[in-house]
Structures are given as structure tokens and as C-alpha cells.
Amino acid sequence: MGKKYVYNFDEGNKDMKGILGGKGANLAEMTNLEIPVPLGFTITTDACVYYSAEGEYPPGLEEEIGEHLAALEEGMGKKLGDKDDPLLVSVRSGARASMPGMMDTVLNLGLNDESVKGLAEQTGDERFAYDSYRRFIQMFSEVVLGVEGEGELKGKLFENAIDELKRERGLKLDTDLSSEDLKELVVRFKEITRRESGGDFPSDPKVQLGLAIKAVFKSWNNKRAVDYRRLYKIPDDWGTAVNVQSMVFGNRGESSATGVAFTRDPATGENVRYGDFLINAQGEDVVAGIRNTEPIGKLKEEMPPVADELEGIMRKLEGHYRDMLDIEFTIEQGRLWMLQTRVGKRTAASSLKIAVDMVNEGLLTREEALLRIDPYQLDQLLHPQFDPSVKVEVLARGMNASPGAAVGKAVFDSDAAERLGKEGEDVILVRWETTPDDLYGMIASKGILTSHGGKTSHAAVVARGMGKPCVCGTEALEIDEEKRLGRVGDAGIREGDVISIDGTTGVLVKGAVPLVPPGVTGDFDTVLAWADEVRELGVWTNADTPEDAARARGFGAEGIGLCRTEHMFLGDRLPIVQKMILAESETEVDEALAELLDVQRSGFTGIFEAMDGLPVTIRLLDPPLHEFMPDAVELEIELAKLKMTGGDPAEIEKDEHYLKSVKSLREANPMLGLRGCRLGITNPEIYQMQVRAIMEAACERKAAGGDPKVEIMIPLVSVYTELEVLRGEAERIIEEVLKEKGMTLEYHIGTMIELPRAALTADEVAKYADFFSFGTNDLTQTTFGFSRDDIEAKFLPRYLDRKILADNPFETLDPAGVGKLVRMGVELGRAANPGLKVGICGEHGGDPRSIMFCQEVGLDYVSCSPFRVPMARVAAARAALSAK
Amino acid sequence: MGKKYVYNFDEGNKDMKGILGGKGANLAEMTNLEIPVPLGFTITTDACVYYSAEGEYPPGLEEEIGEHLAALEEGMGKKLGDKDDPLLVSVRSGARASMPGMMDTVLNLGLNDESVKGLAEQTGDERFAYDSYRRFIQMFSEVVLGVEGEGELKGKLFENAIDELKRERGLKLDTDLSSEDLKELVVRFKEITRRESGGDFPSDPKVQLGLAIKAVFKSWNNKRAVDYRRLYKIPDDWGTAVNVQSMVFGNRGESSATGVAFTRDPATGENVRYGDFLINAQGEDVVAGIRNTEPIGKLKEEMPPVADELEGIMRKLEGHYRDMLDIEFTIEQGRLWMLQTRVGKRTAASSLKIAVDMVNEGLLTREEALLRIDPYQLDQLLHPQFDPSVKVEVLARGMNASPGAAVGKAVFDSDAAERLGKEGEDVILVRWETTPDDLYGMIASKGILTSHGGKTSHAAVVARGMGKPCVCGTEALEIDEEKRLGRVGDAGIREGDVISIDGTTGVLVKGAVPLVPPGVTGDFDTVLAWADEVRELGVWTNADTPEDAARARGFGAEGIGLCRTEHMFLGDRLPIVQKMILAESETEVDEALAELLDVQRSGFTGIFEAMDGLPVTIRLLDPPLHEFMPDAVELEIELAKLKMTGGDPAEIEKDEHYLKSVKSLREANPMLGLRGCRLGITNPEIYQMQVRAIMEAACERKAAGGDPKVEIMIPLVSVYTELEVLRGEAERIIEEVLKEKGMTLEYHIGTMIELPRAALTADEVAKYADFFSFGTNDLTQTTFGFSRDDIEAKFLPRYLDRKILADNPFETLDPAGVGKLVRMGVELGRAANPGLKVGICGEHGGDPRSIMFCQEVGLDYVSCSPFRVPMARVAAARAALSAK
């Protein structure tokens, strides 16, 4: 016997989604629960996969369908195409994951010029019968035969014919058409189909069925479905199942109806039935929104017994599935039929409330509830959003780089942002792309909008770190910084114009859109407390300032896994830093460092205070020095101009000297150049100053009764000797400071593992490290050889489209390559140094799927931006539960 | 009992170099062979290591030295410091590896105001005794007590005192000084020492001995010795041994002499004794070159019996060591003493001749002979050199980036190089740094000189590939390209001035230096034939042109492991390529590609012809497209000028558009950007054109009776899907061409493994690859996170100095990191695809130590630049022998 490709509804169950699809599996489950479901059968996804590959049915499928159809006819006591009492069926797609509206459906299949008469007779409603017939012809022709029209008529051939007939008859509404009119329409519709498809409308119901099944199979690979799968990361090789089910009709008079409902409120999570129904209508009418629906609560008034039955079914289903469900039902002349059920989609807030309520109701354990929550979704709760009740006019779309919405005056450089920000204005910084130089402007802004760069561009990364909304790579936006003007097509944005951006969706709007605040509710706290009980991974944060640290701590961060110190060299301090870089004597260097020491010490003091009692991992300076210098190209152009206009020779010479210094710092591939610990070795005075500032700050805090926990992190190590040397130098300074202050203080020194070599030789590196922190951003760049600044816009989208990459490796940790290095790093490191603490501070630390991986390889903690901390706590709990 | 730190000469042997040092071990060996060696003992390197770390003798050493000294006194029948018949000793350093002249030596130790009288009496030569004494005071004061003088007198305090005395006495020569004069000198010398060192000259011989031993220990860490070790990669923790040996004197009259000799000619390898001696002299006099020495052959005339004895000893030693030896001897009043023997240094040519001769003489097997040859040395045989007999004045020094010497007119850009080159002039291209744009200029030049960039800069890599001399990173050289002028200090080099460069030593000379041609001898061929019998690794070559391919084949290359195709897009073709890049329609792209197809096909035909019957691995286009475009900065400056001078608005607009296109190609980190297979995916038409050109060329060759072996290599794969897609596209084109031509032709498609991820997931990649070629240049860059353009000048030297890195990983493959990836790549790849062929085409393929690694991990072949092929054949043979 060959493979089984067709299952009656009573042969399946809800766990067979893989082969029966979601709809089929749930119809089977309901059938088993003795809930009224119209009889039918499901053709498996395997059949679709076979058909997609081979272009024909798998062997035996034809016969199996025939057998199941015969059984269905027997069960219903009707025959397909019967001229007296015809069986009508629907043919619907149903994939493993819900893909609403993406694939094809055919209703009322089985009608032809003969059977329509039987239907009229059986229902005693000729108008109903011919209306069903003309609908069937239209749907079948469009969906199965591909009749769609051209030019202005595209998609409107049949609607047009109806309008024409109404005009001829002088009628206004579709419902005014008589059964005779509908018969005429059937004729005209068939004529349209003949003309457009070049063949007669198929009258044999078995032929209709075969064509419909194949059309559904094919629709798995239509563009819409493919795009949808790409977006939601649904594998292309899953295929769709096909459900063939006997029709029931909600449009057979006032005792008939159709509706959709959720067992609880999907927006708020409140435990009330939620949904709509329409008397005397087919399912499509509810969704299409043509007529005004009535709230589900009203059903009790209209059809009390049916409403009671429905309520009972919903209670039964919720108890059985132990989840909030989304259902579709039809009432045919007073009899209730369930056509679909599935776990209902919900907002983040609703998700939390339902989880908490169901635990309280005893339906779920806390662990089960946690596994029901989609951690990705929680992100939306932590940022303000455009008020969803307000309709907005989108000016341009970019990438949704950092979630949340912001409203403010457009400014085109960081100086303006800071100036207006200080005056108390809300501003949005609009830039071609941002650089570390823009940090103070970004701090002063409510949101960031760029025309270039991808989701891991500077603007995006920094904005996410700050928890500020960011829309980046807004290609339609042209920026003229000099004129302080943005332009999208004909629309201009002048400096000072109010704009709104939504970083959750990647939208730019001109004018002010009202915002709704982030909705952290009591339920969220409850769920987070459950998560904390279960999770094994620590959740730390990436925070560079006392404010960020305090915010993250409020969100439950248990330490700082990455405190970048770059910003302590920027802003006001930039001239000092430049003086240091260009210094021609040690005295000049020392003077500059002394100034920097003071400001850095006070910065660290604030962070230690905000994180009192919790570890603070401070990364010593990482970027190359040229990032602190002006752009050589601009200088060069300035100089060329000066020369042409016959500028002062002394000034020209000075400028030439300056340019030479700046150019000497320039690098072909700065990402792989003189930065991180390399700088710590070539310019030891910088790290020495930083270590001193850190320790002086810690001593100050301790003297004030605080409990600073110092973790010093040395970046970009590729060879253990780098760490050996720098650790030695740091320890020397630390002992010096402690001696000066007459204090003792515990501290740890560790390293980022962000280069393949560090992971490959982690056993050597671990001998000099108290901790490892995987810097998976840079590790991904070097492992793949991807410069994210360059590739995200240029070819990553194409790679994802063509499925050369399944995921953006900068969003979700690549398990096969980068992950293999992480695993090696952890194993080698722990083997050489059993006390080694191991975490992750790349952006993957805030990505739930990557957190799952971190649990698998046994990290001690993940560290993510403050706004991702709650999500990471839930994700870590789910990871721990999944691991069991 | 504690560790043994002192060995009598008869307690050791030649295999104990680790603890006795080279000198000590060989003195012991000669002692065992009953060759006359003055009695003595060796203090081990372990004692030095202990002393270096702790600043004091290890426990027990003091006593052990005492015991051995007593035994020595007994053996000699003399006592140190004895006023009647004193024992005199030498104290000499002797490390595991020869470090000639780097550390300290003290002779005649044991003399003081009393014992000098005994020496005078015993020798009956008062003058000799006091001359020895004053020499001892001078040497001991300088070496042990650190008396060195200041300013003009630095290092000349004692010589000055001699001159003064000669002036006072009205004498001319040192030998004119009487024994009374020498006594006076002793007094004056001791006064100098007292004044300079602040203490009396130590008269107790045991104190003298203790101080001398410690001085030798300390000299292990003097700057000279440390620098030498750095240069020759000798570990710092080896330490030096100290040899204490009874003195013999070659300066006791006409029957005394001293000499050095090689058992064969170290320059030519000829089987004749080679060396010099001096009658009535001490060893130092021979080396110092103060008096004219006599050739060793003359010894037979002067002292026939001693000459015969020496000849016998040399024969005995050569037979025993089975190698050419370097010896030092002293004849004291007719009695021969051997003071040193060791394996002699030799030129590459000599090394080969000795190997071949010794095999013919039955002294060595071929395998042993191969293991005696230093493959690094062979490089010098394949390039012309400065005539060593001509003294040159060095104008500046840079890095010795590509070996060989060249003479020609300086030119400052590639156009000039090509123009003059075509006129038949020898030119040397002088550039700040070269870029791929300079390739045609480099081809037209005899050598390349740059002021910037390290040994793996573009200039260096390409020059090595071409086998052209290159001196790079010549920091003292300032280049003004506009004025066509180079400047080193006050010296200028104008365009057209003749200069000479030596890429073997990194030297720039103004004017023409005579060159000597490469010395490939018959012996070389013989040794290469032996190597080919033994080696297991194939030796292929990296060659981009038919000329290079033919040259490499002449050197024995068995295939092309890397044929780069970049140059086929440069030179004449650049405008076509630029047209393609900036094309705004497919038609324009197609036109440009059609033109490129023609030139590329003919290029490939030539290479297949040169390599007929051998595999030719062609790498599809690798660099990013912006390398084919003009520099955006220059364009920007031009444009700024044009705007300032009120240029034609239409032209400005055109330029702006052009600049925008060029800028859009610019990348932050081009090394990690849109290049290699990524370009093959975003711009498929380029690879399609290349594959077509390759296959059309192969078909053409086959039709002409040739035997082309096509291997197509896809670069920069990080994910197997890239290879899957591109392999599929290539196969489609190949089948198309074969069908058009009506031919069949075997071909292979493989990939470079040059990114960590490709190595980590080699099992996946191997499923789509017929071969792997490890591109260890880029793999080193990404594994370390080192951009070689940036780091070689900026911090690699410092890393090597501070021993953060033991070797430059771009010269010698890093076994712990990059090597681990290579090993993983080979193992995973072969496991998934047992037929996989695996080679290496990074520059490491021509480095003997890296070749050893390639043998270890079981590669099938190494591929290196044509001029390194012979060396690689020998290195591969040695690797195979070592593996046994």
C-alpha cells in the first residue's frame, strides 16, 4: 500500500498540522470532540509538495480522493452534481502555519446547469440557488481558470457584468436582482469565462473538483504566498493541505447567519467573547466588511439556543486547547456549524493578560503560560506607538530599525538637535547616516530618521541601545544638509517642520501623529516574575550612561554586560581627544589625558551608583582613533579651495600638516585596523587613564558606602598575549590606585570574544581572563567576512530573497558558523579556566531565538539594550523550559 | 642531590646543545673523539635561565663550579692565580644556536700582579706575559666591569692610553712596546679601571672567574643579543651556556699560530679546505683582520706535521658529523689544539653542491642531504643580486618585500613606466603605494619601490607574484608625484634618474649597481629531482599570464593553483569595465561584456596552452567593483574646483551624477564588502561572461589538439548556498558552450576557503565543491581581524618586538588559529566529500614552515608564485621526510 494522502476529518487530530495543515488538523480535532463540523476530508501537505515538484498528483491520490468523496457523499446522503439534491463542497487551502488570505479558496463547488435546479428545489429558494451558482462561476473562473481581465477591467469583469445588468434592468442593489436576472447573469458569466479562458466553463463537478484542488496546490507558490512566507520565515517546502468540505449556508434566510469570534478579547485579553456575526450572509461577507456586522453578544438576543450552543462550544474548545481561540461558524436555518478554530492572534498586552488569567483560572501552569508568550511581541509594549485609531498619511517608508514612535521638529544636524533640545523642543534628527560624532545630537533627539544605512547601521544600533525610535534607509528621502531640506518626491521638509516617525513599522509622516504610551501592565510584571523563577540565564544590559543603567535596572537588568566608553571621548571632550591624538610631545598627551581622566571618573561614578551592588562591565576604548578626527576628504576639499583662492600660505601649510596627520590615521578597512586592544598596546596611556578613572570612581563609591562591582573588559583580543600584556598593565594601575586610596576592592578583568581567532584559541585566552563576553556583532562580521555597514543595503536583502541566507545573521545568531565558534569558545574557555564567567553582549543578546542558543551552549548571562531586558527575561525563561 | 649545572667536556656530547650550548656540546664531542681540546667545563643554559630570572646563581652552582675548577686545575697540573705556574682560562658564551659576536668572552683570566710573574717565568717570555696581562685587564674591564668611557673616548679609553704611551716613548707600533712599557701599561690600565668603575681591579682569580661567568649570563639579555634573537627567531628563554677552558696561546712565537677553517668552500661548496691562519697570533687577530692572514693551504709549507694532523682531524670530523664544518684552532709552540667546531654556514649554491657531493661520496643518503638544505635560502638563487664585490652607498632602507635586484630609471606613475618600458628602457616604478590600477606599470617595470605599505602590501604581493624585486615601506623616501620627485633627506631623485634596488635586503641606491645573474646550477636540478621523488605534496603555482605560467612550469610547477582574473579587467579594458559598471541599460552591459569576452577568451587560451595537460585553476573575479573606478575623493576635489571657477553647469551636473555613481560603490570596509561570489550573485552577468570565456578558450585549445584541464574557482564563499547557486549557473553556461561547440570536456568547479565560516561549515560547502583551495591570506585577515593593508606598518612590528606575536602570520601560517580552521576545513570537507581535492593558494604556499603544516594536515598540493616553486619542491620533500 502506498502513502496515505487523504484523511477524513475523523481520522486526524490537532497535532497533525504537519500533514493536515492548521485548518484540517483543527477541523479533525473538533470532529473528535463531537462539535458539529460539516463532513469533509483533508488532502495532505505531502501531496502538495509532490505536486509542486512533479507537476502532477502523486500515484494513488486520484483514487484516494475518489474514495473519500464517495464516503462523503454517503455520509451526507447527497451526490456531487446530483440534479435532485446535489452535494456542494468548499475547497480550501490550509497550511501548517496560518497564512490568512494568501492562498486560494473555492466555494459552492458542484453546481452546474442541472444541479442548480436540484439545489433550488431542495432549498425551495431558486434565487438562492442561482445566486450561489453565479458566485461559484465567478470565484471558480477567477481562482481556478485565471480569468482576470485587463486594463481598467482587471479584476472587475464579473462585477461589471452585474452593474451592466442592473443598469439594463434599472436596479440599484444586488439584492434587487430576481432569480431570473441571476439566471441571465449565469449565462453572461459563462460567456465571459468562455471568451477569456478560451474554453467552456466545466460542468462536470468531478472535473471542477480536480481543477480546484490543483489550483489550491499551485497557489502555494503564488507571489503573495511566497512573500508572506519570506516575511514570517515559513519554509517553502512545507506545502499546503487542501480541505474538501460539504457546504453549509449562512445565507438561507433570517434563521441563518455567519460569524467569527475570539474566545477572549485579542486586543486587551479580557475574558469576554469577542467577535461579529451577520444574519443571512456567507462567511466572506463578514470579512469583506460590506455590511455592518453585529457584535457577538447580540446573538443571544437574535437566536438564544444557538447562542447558548456556541457559548458551550467555545467553553469546551478553550478548556480543551487551553488557549484563546479564534473561531468561524455558520448557522444554517437554525443549525450551528463550526468551520474553523485555531489559536487566536493577540496583541502583546492581551497575550500577557490571557496568560495570567489562564493561570489564575487553573487552565495553565506558569510554565505553560510562559511558553505561550511570543517574546518578540513584547517589544511593542515598551515604546510609545502611533495611536492606532488615527489614520495617518504615510510620506515615505524606511526600515523599522528601532521600535517606538516619536514626534518632533525635523533638524538636519546634531548641533541644531542639541540647541533646540536644550530649549525644550522635541526634535527628530534627520541625517543621511549618523556617525559617532552625532551621538550628542541623537541624545538630544526624540527619534532618528536616516536616508541611508540598514538595520545595523550606526543610527539603528545606537538608537536601539538608547531605546529611541529610528527609521533608517528611507530611500525616497533626499536630504540637502546645506539647505536644511528633506524632500520626498514633491513634498519638502524644512528644518523646524514637525514630522512623526514610527520605528516599529518604519514609517515617516509629515505633521504630528498622536501617540499612545507604552503599556507595561501589572500582568507583565507577573509574567516577568514567573520568568525569573524559571530562567537559568542571567539578563544583563548594555548601558553607557547612568540614565540607561537606571532604566535597565528598572526593567530588571542584573548587571551591565557592556558599558561602552566611546561617548566619553566625544561631545565636549572631542577637542581634548584631538589634542591628544595630534600631540607632538608627551607633555601634551599627559595634559589631555588628565582632563579626560576627570570627566571619565565622574561618568563611571554615576554608572556605579546606578548599578550599585551589581556587576558593571566596562569596555575600554574600542574604535580607531580616526573616528575622533574630522573627515579627511572634507579637509582635503577645504584645502584645495583655500589654495585656489590664494589663501594665506602660512595657513595653507598648517592645514597641510593637519591634513597629513588626519590622513596618516586613515585606514583601508577600519573595522580590521588599529583599534581595541591594539590601540591599548600602541597607545598604552589611554587604557591606563581609563583604568585609573574606573578605579578612582569605584573607590569614591565605596568610600561613600556604595558597593561597586568592577569588571574591566578588553576588546578585540585575537592572541592571548594581548590580554596577558594589557591585564598586567591594568593590574599595575589598579594596585597603584588602591594603594593611593588605601583601599581594597574586588575586581575582574576579562575580554570580548569577537574575533574568530579568540574563539579558536579560547583555551589560551581563558588563562588570562576572569570572564568572556561574546561580541557577536563583530564575530559575525569576521566569521562571514561581512562588513555590516556595506552589505546590509547592498546584498543582504538579495541573499534573504534568494534564500542564500535563511536569516539576517546580524539579527539572529548563525548557529552553524558563528554559533560553532561560540560553542568552541565556551568549551575551550571553561576547560582551561573552570571559574570563567561567560556572557554575550552582541545585539543577539536581545534576540529570543539567539537567547535559545545561548541557553543551549550554557552561557551564564545575556546582555541586551535596556528596552529589551523584559523580553530577554521571558525569552530566557522559555529557553530554560524548552531545554527541559 | 640537586640539578647538575656543570659538565666536564668529557661528560657531554654533540646532542646536548640544549643544555651545553653549541660550542660546549661540540667541544665535548671532540673530546670524546680524542681530538686535542684544551681541558675545561661547561656551565649549562639552565643556570643562565635561572640567573636571568632570579638575579642569582641557582643553589649549588657555586660549589659545582668550585669542584670542576679544582678538577681542571688537577688535570692541567696548574692552579688559577698560582704565582709560579698559573692556570689561565677563557670564559666564553655558547648558546644553543650560533649567535656570533653577540655575547661576551673573557680571555687570559687568572692573571694578577703575582701570577703574571709565574707566567713570565714558565714561558720564559716576560713580554708575552705582560702583554697577556694588559689585554686581560682591558677585556675584563670592558666586558665584565662595563668600563667604556664617554663622548669621544667611548670605547677607546685603553687604546688611547696605549697611543699616549707610544707617543711618550716615541714608538710607532704596538709590537715596539717593551715588556717594561707593558708593565707601565698595566699600571695605567688599572688606574683607568679604578677611575671609571670606582673600585680596584679584582686581583683574586676566583673573584675574576665569578664576575666573568655572571657577565656572560647577563650578556644573554644585552640589546644586541636580543635584537639578533628577534631577527633569527631564537627563543629568549633558551639562555646561554658558559664554557670555562684552559687557555692555549697562538702568540708564543713562530711555532705558534691560530686559524679558522671550513672543511669545504662555504661559498661554492667545492671539496677543498678553506680558511686562514696567522703565525704568532691570538684568535681574535684573525677575525679582526688586523694582519694579513695566510690561506690554510700554506700551513703545509709552514708546519707540515701540524698541517697533516689538522687535515686528519678535519677528515675525522667531517666523517663523524657528515656535514661541512667550521673549525677554530690554535697551535701553541708546535702543538695543535681545537677550540671550536660547528656545522658551517654556507651560501645556497654551496649548500646544494655539498649535498650532492656528500651523497656521491657516500657520506649521506639523498634524504639526509635534503634535510640539510635550508629551503628559505634557495630563494636567493632565483633572482639577480647586487654584485657582492662592489661596495654600494645605501641611500635609504625599506622592507625587503620581493627578492632580487633591479636597476633602472625612476618613474613616478604607471603611464610613464609603460611609455618608457615600451621604448625599451629599464624602469623602476616609484610609488607611495601601488593599487590594482598600477598593474600595467608594474608589468612594464624591472622593480618596484614604495614609500608606504608592508610586506603584504599590494606592491609586495604582486611583485612577489611576478618575481620582480620590490622594496616597500621606504619611510625615509618622500614622494612628490606631481613634481615627479623623490627625496631622501637632501638627496633628490628626479624622473629618469637611474636608481638600483635590492629587494633581498631592502636597499635603495642612487645610480647603477652592477648585478650578477641568478645561479641555478646542475646541483640544484639534482636536488630538485631527489625532492620530487620524496615529496607527497604537489607543487603548483599562482600565475595570471601565459608568461608566468610558462616560467613556473620551467621551475617544475605541476599546475596552476590560482589564476587571478583581475588584470583582465584592467589596462586597456578599464574603460569597457567602467562602461559596464555605470551602464544604465542591459544593452550597454551586454555590449561591454561582449568586448570583455573576446579579450578574456584569448587570455585563457594562452594560459591553457602554457599549462597544457596540467590543471589550471581560474578564480572568477574577486575584487569589489569600485577598484575599477576612479578615486571618489579626487573626483570630489575636481568637482569642487570646477564649481568654484564657475564651470559649465551642464558639465557640473554630469560630473555630479558620475561622482554619485562612484560614491555609491564606495565601501567602509571593502575587504568585507561586495566582492567575490557576492558580486557573482548580484551581478551574475560578469561570472557568466568569464565562465563562457574560459570554456570557449578550452574548446579552442582542445580543437587545436591541446589538453586543457579546467578548474573554475569561486571566491569568498561564506555559505554553501552561494556555491550551490553559482555552481549551478556556471554549469548551465558550460553545458551551453559545449553544446554550441559540439564537444565534451571534463571540468571541475571548486571554491576558495578564505573566510572562517567556510572552514567551519566545510562539510556543507564540500557537497558543492570538487576542490577546496585555502586562501590563507584572507583567512588570516578575517581570523585575526587584521587588515593587512593597515596593520603591517602600524602595529605588526610592535607586536613582533614585544612578542605578542611570534611570527608575522601573513608570512608563516598561524597554526593555533588559522591552522585550526584549515585543519577543520580539510577534515570536515573530506568527510563530506571523499573525492575532494584540497590545496592552498595563499602566500603561505611558498613558505617552507607553512608547507610543513600543509603536509601535516594532509593537503594535496601547495601553490606559490613561480619563483618560489623550486624552494617549495624542496620544502615539500623535507616536510614529507620530517613526517616519517
Interface residues (C-beta under 8 A of the other chain):
Chain A: A632 V633 E636 I637 A640 K641 M644 T645 E667 A668 N669 P670 M671 L672 G673 L674 R678 I681 T682 L716 S718 V719 T721 E722 V725 E754 L755 P756 R757 L760 T761 E764 D778 Q781 T782 T783 F784 G785 F786 S787 D789 D790 I791 K794 F795 R798 Y799 R802 K803 I804 L805 D814 A816 G817 V818 K820 L821
Chain B: A632 V633 E636 I637 A640 K641 M644 T645 E667 A668 N669 P670 M671 L672 G673 L674 R678 I681 T682 L716 S718 V719 T721 E722 V725 E754 L755 P756 R757 L760 T761 E764 D778 Q781 T782 T783 F784 G785 F786 S787 D789 D790 I791 K794 F795 R798 Y799 R802 K803 I804 L805 D814 A816 G817 V818 K820 L821
